[in-house]
Amino acid sequence: MNALYLTLLLPLTGAVVLAFCGHKRIAGRLNLLFCIATFITSLRLAADVFFHGSILTPQNFFYVDAFNVYLVLLNSFVGMTTAIFSSPYMAHEQSIGKVKAGGMRLYHSMYQGFLFTMLLALLTNNLGILWVAVEGATLATVLLVSLYRTPKSIEAGWKYFLLCGVGIAQALFGTTLIYFAAVQIMPDNNQALMWSVLYEHASELEPTVLLLAFVFLIVGYGTKIGLVPLHNWLPDAHSEGPTPMSAILSGLLLNIALYAVVRFKMLIDPALGSNIAGHIMMAFGLLSFLVAGLLLHRQRDIKRMFSYSSIEHMGLITFAFGIGGPLATFGALLHMIVHSLTKSAIFITVGHAAQVCQTQSIDKIRGLIKTQPEIGWGLLIGTIAIAGLPPFGVFTSEFLLFSATIKSFPWLVISLLFGLSVAFAGLFRHVQPMVFGECPTGQVKVKANMWPVAVHLCIILWLGIAVPDVLAGWIDQATIMITGKGVL
């Protein structure tokens, strides 16, 4: 239990400390140290759950099980590896005048604050605190998106704030409806928003109220996931914010919002006695998957292009959770891991590429493999991985998702194949000239820290060749929690 509290206290302490000294030269190292410490405590927390089972704290305030603890570990790991990249990257941004001392203090403090709110959203047992934590993550991200204080970044920050503010308000109303249904059957109203208590009484809840609640919840949290047509904030946020923010936003925050939706689905399915909630998720997920794949072709900004790739993959994961069943759920959980690791590695590479070419315009980024081979190869291999080609882990998870679709909804397989083909063509249409094209004049050498990229891609390769028994068993435990049945 100490590991649980430390996992939350460390990034919160980091946010406070860096609010005072985040502008100093040592700030990047402090940020990394806090991230390393958080990763170590999350490892201990994961070990406690693995060996001793779920953890429920007194007063039911925090709840840790196989489902959320693996996301806690993923969050802390990606936060740590992105912090390794963040330190030299932000130092370069400050040296060229894009960020002032005050901006660096804000950046480092909000980096830790962002990690804290995401971990709180995962670990809390209270659905109201879950909503507050997701809203806190939104506010932290707004400050990061507008960090450069250019007209476009401020516009992107306001767009993000307004769209996600409206969306999260819908999620609040959905949560209120859940509370309304719960107080009708529970003697203690103080427990009416505790997920673990609600799960025990899920079949007793009023189905009509819960179905209405889920509509508001999928719209509200779906805005944070980036589901079409609620996705408009995401490309702007990626293109205008600092690249480390893009890495943790695409790799982590979208997962948190989807985690919330799945938690609510676990309450609603027993009450309804059917998979209506899953069918709603399938519709949103498939629409997002197809639309994002088509929009990949129209992008002119490299970060916007990969943000649409994130929308595509989050749509695919949402679709898989909507299908339900052990195979689809196992594949969705695995895809959350491999997508987060791959996409954060890609954004780290994209950040360095933009520094080399001094632009984010796809048409002006050329010949990276000649200018700085490690950046060019990183971008190429990362794109191969995220496109779902073997032997990388994305291929494995997508193969499981396709198998589940063939089993449950074979008539939808053509739509999935079409979406994957379109997205594949869109990615390589843009990436091939960026990597192999003729080098334009004006490119500069930068100090690129590619170790996080190498580590992430090696893990993705490993998961594509053979998923370790420990991880497979862990994901299977989460699958059993969500569906009642396992794959292994």
C-alpha positions in Angstrom: 0.0 0.0 0.0 2.9 2.3 0.6 3.9 1.9 -3.0 0.4 3.1 -4.1 0.7 6.3 -2.1 4.3 6.9 -3.2 3.3 6.4 -6.8 0.9 9.4 -6.4 2.9 11.5 -4.0 6.1 11.5 -6.1 4.8 13.3 -9.2 2.7 15.6 -7.0 5.8 16.6 -5.1 7.7 17.0 -8.3 5.0 19.4 -9.6 5.4 21.6 -6.5 9.2 21.5 -6.4 9.6 22.2 -10.1 7.1 25.1 -9.9 9.9 26.9 -8.0 13.0 25.6 -9.7 11.8 24.4 -13.1 13.7 27.2 -14.9 17.1 26.2 -13.6 19.6 24.1 -15.5 19.1 21.2 -13.0 15.3 21.1 -13.7 15.5 18.6 -16.5 17.5 16.2 -14.3 15.1 16.7 -11.4 12.2 16.0 -13.7 13.8 12.8 -14.8 14.7 11.8 -11.2 11.1 12.2 -10.1 10.0 10.1 -13.1 12.5 7.3 -12.3 11.3 7.2 -8.7 7.7 7.0 -9.8 8.5 4.2 -12.2 10.3 2.2 -9.4 7.3 2.6 -7.0 4.9 1.6 -9.8 7.0 -1.5 -10.3 6.6 -2.3 -6.6 2.9 -1.7 -6.8 2.6 -4.0 -9.9 4.5 -6.7 -8.0 2.2 -6.4 -5.0 -0.9 -6.8 -7.3 0.7 -9.7 -9.2 1.6 -11.7 -6.1 -1.2 -10.7 -3.7 -4.1 -9.7 -5.9 -6.3 -6.6 -6.0 -5.7 -3.8 -3.5 -8.6 -1.9 -1.9 -7.6 0.9 0.6 -9.6 1.8 3.7 -12.8 3.7 2.9 -12.6 2.2 -0.6 -10.8 5.3 -1.9 -8.2 3.6 -4.0 -8.6 0.4 -5.9 -5.8 -1.4 -7.8 -6.3 -4.5 -9.9 -4.8 -6.2 -13.0 -6.6 -3.8 -15.3 -5.4 -0.5 -14.0 -2.0 -1.5 -12.6 -0.6 -2.4 -16.0 -1.6 1.0 -17.3 0.0 2.6 -14.2 3.2 0.9 -15.1 2.9 1.9 -18.7 2.3 5.5 -17.8 5.3 5.7 -15.5 7.5 4.0 -18.0 6.6 6.2 -20.9 6.8 9.3 -18.6 10.3 8.3 -17.6 11.6 7.6 -21.1 10.0 10.8 -22.5 11.7 12.7 -19.6 15.0 11.4 -20.9 14.3 12.9 -24.3 12.7 16.0 -22.8 15.7 17.4 -21.0 18.0 18.0 -24.1 15.0 18.8 -26.3 13.6 21.6 -24.1 17.2 22.9 -23.5 17.5 23.3 -27.3 14.1 25.0 -27.5 15.2 27.5 -24.8 18.6 28.1 -26.5 16.9 29.2 -29.7 14.5 31.5 -27.8 11.2 29.5 -28.2 10.7 29.2 -24.5 11.7 31.6 -21.7 12.7 30.8 -18.2 9.1 31.2 -16.9 7.9 28.8 -19.6 10.5 26.2 -18.6 9.3 26.4 -15.0 5.7 25.9 -16.2 6.7 23.1 -18.5 8.5 21.0 -15.9 5.9 21.6 -13.2 3.0 20.7 -15.6 4.8 17.6 -16.8 4.8 16.2 -13.3 1.3 17.5 -12.7 0.1 15.8 -15.9 1.6 12.5 -14.7 0.0 12.9 -11.3 -3.5 13.5 -12.6 -3.3 10.5 -15.0 -2.1 8.2 -12.2 -4.8 9.5 -9.9 -7.4 8.8 -12.6 -6.2 5.2 -12.8 -5.9 4.5 -9.1 -9.0 6.1 -7.7 -12.0 4.0 -6.9 -14.3 7.0 -6.9 -15.9 7.8 -10.2 -16.3 11.4 -9.2 -12.5 11.7 -8.5 -11.9 10.0 -11.8 -13.8 12.8 -13.5 -11.8 15.4 -11.5 -8.5 13.8 -12.4 -9.3 13.7 -16.1 -10.3 17.3 -16.0 -7.1 18.1 -14.1 -5.1 16.4 -16.9 -7.0 18.5 -19.4 -6.0 21.8 -17.6 -2.4 20.7 -17.4 -2.3 19.8 -21.1 -3.9 23.2 -22.0 -0.9 25.0 -20.3 1.5 22.7 -22.2 -0.2 23.1 -25.6 0.0 26.9 -25.3 3.6 26.9 -23.9 5.2 28.6 -26.9 2.7 31.6 -26.6 2.4 32.0 -30.4 -1.0 32.9 -31.8 -1.4 29.4 -33.2 -0.5 27.7 -30.0 -2.8 29.9 -27.9 -5.6 29.2 -30.4 -4.9 25.5 -30.2 -4.9 25.7 -26.4 -8.3 27.5 -26.3 -9.7 25.1 -28.8 -8.6 22.2 -26.7 -9.9 23.7 -23.6 -13.3 24.6 -25.0 -13.9 21.3 -26.9 -12.7 19.1 -24.1 -14.5 21.3 -21.5 -17.8 20.7 -23.3 -17.0 17.0 -23.6 -16.0 16.5 -20.0 -19.2 18.3 -19.0 -21.1 15.5 -20.7 -19.1 13.0 -18.8 -20.0 14.8 -15.6 -23.7 14.5 -16.4 -23.2 10.8 -17.2 -21.5 10.3 -13.9 -24.3 12.1 -12.1 -26.8 9.7 -13.7 -24.8 6.8 -12.5 -24.9 8.2 -9.0 -28.7 8.8 -9.3 -29.2 5.1 -10.2 -26.9 3.9 -7.4 -28.5 5.9 -4.5 -31.8 4.1 -5.3 -30.5 0.8 -4.2 -27.6 1.6 -1.8 -28.2 2.3 1.9 -25.0 4.3 2.2 -24.9 7.2 -0.3 -21.2 7.8 0.4 -20.5 4.6 -1.4 -22.7 5.3 -4.5 -19.7 6.4 -6.6 -17.3 3.7 -5.5 -16.6 1.6 -8.5 -15.8 -1.6 -6.6 -19.2 -1.3 -4.7 -21.1 -0.4 -7.9 -19.6 -3.4 -9.6 -21.0 -5.8 -7.0 -24.5 -4.3 -7.4 -24.3 -3.6 -11.2 -27.1 -6.0 -12.1 -29.5 -4.2 -9.7 -29.1 -0.8 -11.2 -31.8 0.8 -13.4 -30.9 -0.2 -17.0 -32.7 2.7 -18.7 -30.8 5.3 -16.6 -27.5 3.5 -17.1 -27.9 3.4 -20.9 -28.7 7.1 -21.0 -25.6 7.7 -18.7 -23.4 5.7 -21.1 -24.4 7.8 -24.1 -23.2 10.9 -22.2 -20.1 9.2 -21.0 -19.0 7.9 -24.4 -19.5 11.4 -25.8 -17.7 13.0 -22.9 -14.7 10.7 -22.5 -14.8 10.0 -26.2 -13.8 13.6 -26.7 -10.6 12.9 -24.7 -10.0 9.7 -26.6 -10.2 11.6 -29.9 -13.1 9.7 -31.4 -14.6 11.1 -34.5 -16.5 13.6 -34.7 -15.1 14.8 -31.4 -11.5 14.7 -32.5 -10.8 18.3 -33.8 -8.7 19.4 -30.8 -6.2 16.6 -31.1 -4.3 17.5 -34.3 -4.0 21.2 -33.2 -2.8 20.2 -29.8 -0.1 18.0 -31.2 1.1 20.4 -33.9 1.4 23.4 -31.6 2.6 22.0 -28.3 6.1 20.9 -27.4 7.0 17.4 -28.7 7.4 15.7 -25.3 3.9 16.7 -24.5 2.8 15.0 -27.8 4.6 11.8 -26.8 2.8 11.5 -23.4 -0.5 12.9 -24.7 -0.8 10.4 -27.6 0.8 7.5 -25.7 -0.9 8.0 -22.3 -3.8 10.4 -21.9 -5.9 8.8 -24.7 -5.6 5.5 -22.9 -6.8 7.0 -19.6 -10.1 8.3 -21.2 -10.6 4.9 -22.8 -9.9 3.2 -19.5 -12.7 5.3 -18.0 -15.2 4.2 -20.7 -14.3 0.5 -20.2 -14.8 0.8 -16.5 -18.3 2.3 -17.0 -19.1 -0.4 -19.6 -18.3 -3.1 -17.0 -21.0 -1.6 -14.8 -23.6 -1.1 -17.6 -23.4 -4.5 -19.3 -24.7 -6.5 -16.3 -27.5 -3.9 -15.8 -28.6 -4.1 -19.4 -28.1 -7.8 -19.9 -26.9 -7.1 -23.4 -24.0 -5.5 -25.3 -25.7 -2.3 -26.4 -22.9 -0.2 -24.9 -20.4 -2.3 -26.9 -22.3 -1.7 -30.1 -22.2 2.1 -29.4 -18.4 1.8 -28.9 -18.1 -0.2 -32.1 -19.8 2.5 -34.1 -17.7 5.3 -32.7 -14.5 3.2 -33.0 -15.1 2.1 -36.6 -16.0 5.6 -37.7 -12.9 7.1 -36.1 -10.7 4.3 -37.6 -11.9 4.9 -41.2 -12.1 8.7 -41.1 -8.7 9.1 -39.5 -7.1 6.8 -42.1 -8.5 8.9 -44.9 -7.4 12.2 -43.3 -3.9 11.0 -43.0 -3.5 11.7 -46.8 -4.4 15.4 -46.5 -1.9 16.4 -43.8 1.0 18.8 -44.4 2.3 18.9 -40.8 4.2 15.9 -39.6 2.9 16.0 -36.0 -0.7 16.5 -37.3 -0.2 13.4 -39.5 0.8 11.2 -36.6 -2.0 12.6 -34.4 -4.5 11.3 -37.0 -2.6 8.0 -36.7 -3.4 8.1 -33.0 -7.1 8.7 -33.7 -7.1 5.8 -36.0 -5.5 3.4 -33.5 -7.7 4.6 -30.6 -10.7 4.0 -32.8 -9.5 0.5 -33.4 -9.0 -0.2 -29.7 -12.5 1.3 -28.9 -14.0 -1.0 -31.6 -12.3 -4.0 -30.1 -13.5 -3.3 -26.6 -17.0 -2.8 -28.1 -16.9 -6.3 -29.6 -16.3 -7.7 -26.2 -15.3 -11.3 -25.6 -11.9 -12.6 -24.4 -10.0 -12.5 -27.7 -11.0 -9.0 -28.7 -10.4 -7.6 -25.1 -7.0 -9.3 -24.9 -6.1 -7.8 -28.2 -7.3 -4.4 -27.2 -5.3 -4.4 -24.0 -2.2 -5.5 -25.8 -2.8 -2.9 -28.5 -2.9 -0.2 -25.8 0.6 -1.1 -24.8 2.2 -1.4 -28.2 0.5 1.7 -29.5 1.6 3.8 -26.6 5.2 2.6 -26.8 5.4 3.0 -30.6 3.6 6.3 -30.9 5.7 7.9 -28.1 8.9 6.7 -29.9 7.6 8.2 -33.1 6.9 11.6 -31.6 10.4 11.7 -30.0 11.9 11.0 -33.5 9.6 13.6 -35.1 10.7 16.2 -32.5 14.3 15.7 -33.5 13.4 15.7 -37.2 11.7 19.1 -36.8 14.8 20.5 -35.1 17.0 19.2 -37.9 14.9 20.7 -40.6 13.7 23.7 -38.5 10.1 23.1 -39.6 7.2 20.6 -39.1 6.2 20.9 -42.7 6.2 17.5 -44.4 7.2 19.0 -47.7 10.3 20.6 -46.3 11.5 17.5 -44.3 13.7 15.5 -46.6 16.7 13.2 -46.6 16.8 12.5 -42.9 18.6 9.2 -43.4 21.5 11.2 -45.0 21.5 14.2 -42.6 21.2 12.2 -39.3 20.9 8.5 -40.0 19.7 7.6 -36.5 16.7 10.0 -36.8 15.9 8.8 -40.3 16.0 5.1 -39.3 14.1 5.8 -36.2 11.3 7.4 -38.1 11.2 4.7 -40.8 11.2 1.8 -38.3 8.7 3.5 -36.1 6.4 4.0 -39.1 6.8 0.4 -40.1 5.8 -0.7 -36.6 2.8 1.6 -36.2 1.6 0.6 -39.7 1.1 -2.9 -38.3 3.8 -4.8 -40.3 5.4 -7.9 -38.8 7.4 -8.7 -36.8 6.4 -5.8 -34.5 3.9 -6.0 -31.7 1.2 -3.9 -33.4 0.9 -6.7 -36.0 0.3 -9.2 -33.2 -2.4 -7.2 -31.5 -4.1 -6.3 -34.8 -4.0 -9.9 -35.8 -5.9 -10.8 -32.6 -8.4 -8.0 -33.2 -9.0 -9.2 -36.8 -9.5 -12.8 -35.5 -12.0 -11.6 -33.0 -13.9 -9.6 -35.7 -14.0 -12.6 -38.0 -15.4 -14.7 -35.2 -18.1 -12.2 -34.1 -18.8 -9.8 -37.0 -17.2 -11.2 -40.2 -19.0 -8.7 -42.4 -17.0 -5.9 -40.8 -13.6 -7.3 -41.7 -13.6 -5.7 -45.1 -14.1 -2.3 -43.5 -11.1 -3.0 -41.2 -8.9 -4.1 -44.1 -9.9 -1.0 -46.1 -9.0 1.3 -43.2 -5.7 -0.4 -42.6 -4.8 -0.2 -46.3 -5.7 3.5 -46.6 -3.8 4.4 -43.4 -0.7 2.4 -44.6 -0.7 4.2 -47.9 -1.1 7.6 -46.2 1.8 7.0 -43.8 4.3 5.8 -46.3 3.2 8.3 -49.0 4.6 11.0 -46.6 7.3 9.2 -44.7 9.2 7.8 -47.7 10.4 11.1 -49.1 11.1 12.5 -45.6 13.5 9.7 -45.0 15.0 9.0 -48.5 14.4 12.3 -50.4 17.1 14.8 -51.4 18.4 16.9 -48.6 17.4 20.6 -48.9 19.8 23.3 -47.8 19.6 24.7 -44.3 19.4 21.5 -42.4 21.4 21.4 -39.1 22.8 18.7 -36.9 21.2 18.4 -33.5 22.1 16.5 -30.4 19.6 13.7 -30.7 18.9 11.4 -27.7 17.6 8.3 -29.4 17.9 5.9 -26.5 14.2 6.1 -25.6 13.3 5.4 -29.2 15.6 2.4 -29.3 14.3 1.0 -26.0 10.6 1.4 -27.1 11.2 -0.2 -30.5 13.1 -3.1 -29.1 10.2 -3.8 -26.7 7.7 -3.6 -29.6 9.8 -6.0 -31.6 10.0 -8.4 -28.6 6.2 -8.3 -28.1 5.8 -9.0 -31.8 8.0 -12.1 -31.7 6.8 -13.5 -28.4 4.7 -12.0 -25.7 6.3 -13.0 -22.3 4.3 -15.4 -20.2 4.2 -12.9 -17.3 2.7 -10.1 -19.5 0.4 -12.5 -21.2 -0.9 -13.8 -17.9 -1.2 -10.3 -16.6 -3.3 -9.2 -19.6 -5.4 -12.4 -19.3 -6.2 -11.5 -15.7 -7.4 -8.1 -16.9 -9.4 -9.8 -19.6 -11.1 -12.1 -17.1 -12.0 -9.0 -15.0 -13.6 -7.2 -18.0 -15.3 -10.1 -19.7 -15.5 -12.9 -17.2 -13.5 -15.2 -19.4 -9.8 -15.5 -20.2 -7.9 -16.4 -23.4 -5.1 -18.5 -22.0 
